[in-house]
Amino acid sequence: MWWSRFKSGFAGTWDDRLDGLFSAKVDYAGKSILDVGCNMGVVAYEISKLKPSSIHGIDIAKPHIQTAKMLLSGSPVHARFDRLNLGSRRLGNILLPQYDIVVLLAVYQHMQRNIGPGKARRVLSNIVRRTSNVVARVHRNAVRRGIPS
Ligand SMILES: C[S@@+](CC[C@H](N)C(=O)[O-])C[C@H]1O[C@@H](n2cnc3c(N)ncnc32)[C@H](O)[C@@H]1O
């Protein structure tokens, strides 16, 4: 399991978002990917170029999900994007039982803020038990508040 800790504040440019993602030497080819808090699908799009078998993105924002769907519409990779609050009871129905890789980039601190630390922890546990590989970028404040190990 890979955990990378983002030391500085999250600047938010696309370059920042992708920084370090592909130097982690993760082999995405042929793998099923879950992108938690996928935003507009830019990370999913970049991963799609590495020929995963599938990408499943989840985000709370409808415009983000619409953009992600459009972005990946021309990709040969099987892509599915769901608009969902990760704190929703429907999460269990939406998630697949298993993913090869879960991508969790700069989203945990948002979950802690908008669904509360306890629930964020339970949701994260529910997600990560579906995989043995997590690629994460975690803000240092989230680390201080306690990421489940
Ligand atoms: C800082 S952005 C990171 C986006 C993307 N992972 C990246 O690195 O480019 C956090 C994302 O998490 C989403 N998000 C925040 N809270 C969420 C929640 N409770 N459920 C689903 N998505 C959420 C936001 O809409 C946003 O797209």
The ligand as an ORCA input file, in Angstrom:
! r2SCAN-3c Opt
* xyz 0 1
  C      -9.141     19.103     -3.800
  S     -10.261     18.287     -4.913
  C      -9.228     16.931     -5.456
  C      -9.709     16.383     -6.746
  C      -8.886     15.279     -7.389
  N      -8.812     14.096     -6.532
  C      -7.523     15.773     -7.776
  O      -6.559     15.480     -7.094
  O      -7.442     16.477     -8.770
  C     -11.418     17.434     -3.816
  C     -12.559     16.791     -4.570
  O     -13.317     16.005     -3.676
  C     -14.693     16.215     -3.934
  N     -15.408     15.972     -2.685
  C     -15.299     16.657     -1.536
  N     -16.109     16.137     -0.610
  C     -16.766     15.104     -1.184
  C     -17.750     14.191     -0.734
  N     -18.241     14.242      0.511
  N     -18.198     13.265     -1.588
  C     -17.720     13.188     -2.845
  N     -16.777     14.034     -3.331
  C     -16.308     14.987     -2.517
  C     -14.770     17.654     -4.410
  O     -15.934     17.919     -5.170
  C     -13.486     17.791     -5.218
  O     -13.669     17.468     -6.565
*
